[in-house]
């Protein structure tokens, strides 16, 4: 790539990282020497780019900086189209609409009009049959996750018994045939996974999560990994 393309690429890389990126890492990604990378960064700073950092420490874009969309490579565009079309086919109506709008913004906000390339990509995500009556619950769950408010749910088990629980939803997994909510269950005082198709009712409670969701998510992931490792150990010992 020429110098202009490389300067845009450096800015795009810095935009993707919250923590400082070393000159060595940037140079390796761009395929240039560290000395050339130093000169490129100084050029960007001279042009007004809000880059903080110095040689030997790393570079980072100051928060709040907006960089207009860059050109997408063919594979980047195909990844965006395929991912958005998969979301369009999910039973979450508001999320599906958001994916449609996002594709439209990507198509028209880039330097090159991408509408024809998106329409002719030839990539489509297979759609399964969904239970349409569960659509509203997905939006309720996602909102509770965003604002970190507890959910009060009526949940039916495999035997059909219904229990009333208060949960702090931390993750929502979209499988092809079902959706799973990973949450802290205040009733059981433990992390539990709930199938959305078994949630008969869900309403937002008054209480906020007892911890920040980002902390709960890390704790849920640790429990999930430990359980997965235990299942693997038991499977190995029985084989």
N, C-alpha and C positions, 0 to 999 in steps of 0.2 A: 504494500500500500504506500501511497505517497504521504508527504508530511501532513497535509491537511487532513486526510483520512485518519492518520495516526493520532493527531491531536484530538479529534472527535472520539476516537476509540479510547484514549486515555481518560477523557472526561466521562465516558460511558462506564468505564471500569470503576472509577472513583465514585460515581453515583450509586453503584451497586453495593458499596461497602460502607458500613458505619464506622469501622475502626480504620486507623491509618494503614495504608498499603505501602510496603517498602519499595524503594526504587528498583531493587533487584527483581522483585516479583512483577512490577509493571514492565520492566525492560524485557523480561523473559516472555511475558504474554504478547508484547508488541514485536518481539523478534529483533530488538535493537540492543546496543550496548548500554550499560548504565550511564556512561557519559552522555550519550545521545538523549537518554531519557531525562537526565538533569536539564539539558538544554531545552527539551520540549516543555517541561514543567515551567521553566522560567519564561518561555514564550507565552504559555497559557496565562500565567500570572500577569505578564505585561499586557495581555489583551483584556484583562479585567476579570479572569476566572477567580472565584473566591476559594483558592486552595491554601490550606494551612499545612505546615510541616516544614521539614528541612531534610537535607541529606543525612542519612544514617538513622533517621527516626521513622520517616514515612510520611505519606501525604493523605489528606482527607478533604472532602468538600465541606464547607461550612453549612450548617443546617439551614433549610429554607431556600436553598438555591434551586431554581427551576431551569432545567435544560430541555429545550424542545426535542420532540421525538427524533430519533435518527433513522437512517435507512435500515430496513430489516434485510438480513440475508434470506435466501429462499428457504433454508431449513428453519430459521427463526420464525418466519411468517407461517410456515406449515405447522410448527408447534403451537403457535397462538391460535390458529384456525381450528386445529384438531381439539385442543383443550377447550376452547370456547364452545365448539359444537357439542362436545361431550356434556358440558354443563347445560346447554340448551335442551338436551334430552332428559334431564333429571326431573323428578316430580316437584322440585322446589320452584314454584312459579315465579317468584320475585327474583330469584337468583338466575333463572333461565332468561328472564327479560333483561337483567343486567348484563349477561354475557352477550346478548344480541346487540345492546347499545354499545358495549365495549368494542366489539368488532367494528361497528360503524365508526367509532371515534378513531380507532387505529387506522382504518382505511382512509379517512379524510384528513387526519391531523399530521400525517407524515409528509415529508417533502415530495414524495412521489405518490400520486393517487393510486392506492392499492386495491380499489374495489374490484377491478377486473381480475387481478391475481388471486384475490380471496375467493371470488365466485368460481374460478376455474382451477382451484387447487386440486380438486378430485378427492379430497380427504373428508370422510364422514365418519362420525362415531355411531356405532350400532346402538339402537334404542330398544330397551326392553319394555315389557308391559308393566305399568305401575299402578299402584292403588291410589287413585286421585284424591281420595278423602283424607290422605295424610299430608297433603301439601301445606295447609296452614300451620301445622305443628312445626315443620322445619323452619319456617320464618320466625316463629315464636322462640324456638331454641336458639337460633343464631343471634336474635336480638338480646336474649338473656346473656349469651356469651360475651357480646360486645360491651354491654353496660354493666356486666358482672352483678346481675340480680338473680336471686334464687328462683327456682321454678317449683311449683307444687303440682305434682302429677298423680294421676290415677293409673297404676300399672298392673297389667295382668300377667301372671306367670304361665308356665306351660300347662298347668292344670286348670287354668281359668280363674284362679283366685285373684281378686283385685285388692291392692293395697294402696294406701295414700302415703306419698313420700315427698320430702323436700330435698331437692338436689341442687348442686352447683355445677352446671354443665361446663366442661372445659374443652371438649373436642367433639366433632361430629364427623363421622366417617360415612362416605357415600359409596356403598357397594352397588353392584349391578342390580341386585334384586331386593336390597334392603338398606336401611341406614341404622347406624349404631351411635348412641350418645354415650361418651365416656364422661362420668361425673362423680363428684364426691356426694355420697348419699348421707345426709345428716341423720337419717333414721337408723342406718346400719353403722354409721361412723367409719366408713370405709369407701374406697373407690369401687364403683360398680359400672358395668356396661349395660345399657338399656336399648332394646330394640324399639325403634320408633313405631312399628306397626302394632306393638303391644301397649303403647301409651294411649289410653282412652281419652284422657283430658290433660291439658297442661295450661297453667295460668301463672303469670308472673307474680311473685311474692313481693313483700315490702322490704325484706332483708337483703342486704348486699352479701357477697361472698365473704367468708371469714378470712380469706387470703386473696392476694392478687391472682388473677387467672394464670398469669405467666408462671407463677410459682407452683400453683396447682397442676399446671400442665407438665412441668418437669417431674413432679412427684408421681403423677399418673403414668408418665412414660417409664419411670424407674420401676414401678410396680408391674407394668405390662412386660418389660424386659425380663424381670425376675421370674414372672409366671411362665413366659415363653421358654426361658432357659430350663426351668424345672420340668416343663413338658418334654423338652428335648432329652433331658437326662433320663426321665422315666422311660421314654420310648427307646433310648439306647440300651438301657439296662434290661428291658424286656425282650429285646431282639436277640 
